[in-house]
Amino acid sequence: MLIYPIILPELLFNDIFNNPNLYADMNPSLHISESGEVKILVRRVNYRKFHDKNFILYDITSNSIYVMLTGIINGSLNLDNFKLTTLENSYSIQTYPTYWTGIEDIRFITDSSILTTIPECNPTGQPCIFRATLDNKIHSHTICSPNIIEKNWMPYVDHEGNHKVIYSLFPFVIKSIDNDDRQVLLIKTSLLEGYHGSTNGIVYEDGRLFLIHINNEKTYHRWMLFNPSQQTIKLSEPFVFFKHSHIEFTCSLASFNERIFVSLGVNDDKAFILELSKDEIKF
């Protein structure tokens, strides 16, 4: 496994204690085109979370902003050569007073279409899912149904070329991206109980490859290979990427020339891209 740390300029602010402070970098999202063009979105937050599940907020609200790294794979993934842009999040829809501001935990649908969680665009202030357009800013947000408390949908393209999401793992539910047309599949395994969605799905062997996770004393992952046409799955054994982490959050999978890339946030204050070979993905 190759590890690419995402090192960004510090984003400073004066916190509610009137002390100098800085945003933490977490939960990156990744897209790689067929020609090797790379987009990496990095979420920056004004709080710290600890291994005992306590956290400290350094402002009146929890704020989330994104920056974008753009470049191309030329042999290794040399992030120092990538262009850095702070992304404007331009709402064209109503916002509401909430504890959480900004957008969270982006999954790529295509290189210019994303799914994101936005509490402040929900009248209840709870997380819900929106589709948005990504170019030099994030804009044209539209709500995805159902409009209830929603997180961690996993987008993929099925064997007929349709964009869908895995909505739930236990029970196993798929749906289209925008509409509430949930379909329960007859995939019954107790191994999925307690697991949540993590990444988008990529074409792999005869199915779509995902990472899923469960939150116990620390975060554990499984590889999941879903065959949409046969409605079957394969699961790996649980694992962690880093021995001493307590939070690991994966938003994206991407592949390029038989290389598999994972975007990974660690402990809500570090951001990495990991590169794996197919030999390292075991079922």
Beta strands, then each sheet from edge to edge (+ up, - down):
strand 1: 2-5
strand 2: 12-14
strand 3: 20-22
strand 4: 24-32
strand 5: 37-45
strand 6: 47-49
strand 7: 55-57
strand 8: 62-72
strand 9: 83-86
strand 10: 88-89
strand 11: 100-102
strand 12: 104-108
strand 13: 113-117
strand 14: 129-134
strand 15: 137-143
strand 16: 154-157
strand 17: 163-169
strand 18: 172-176
strand 19: 183-184
strand 20: 196-197
strand 21: 202-204
strand 22: 207-215
strand 23: 219-227
strand 24: 232-235
strand 25: 248-256
strand 26: 259-266
strand 27: 270-276
sheet 1: 1+ 27- 26+ 25-
sheet 2: 2+ 3-
sheet 3: 4+ 5- 8+ 9-
sheet 4: 4+ 5- 8+ 11+
sheet 5: 6+ 7-
sheet 6: 10+ 15+ 14- 13+ 12-
sheet 7: 16+ 17- 18+ 19-
sheet 8: 20+ 22- 21+
sheet 9: 20+ 22- 23+ 24-
end
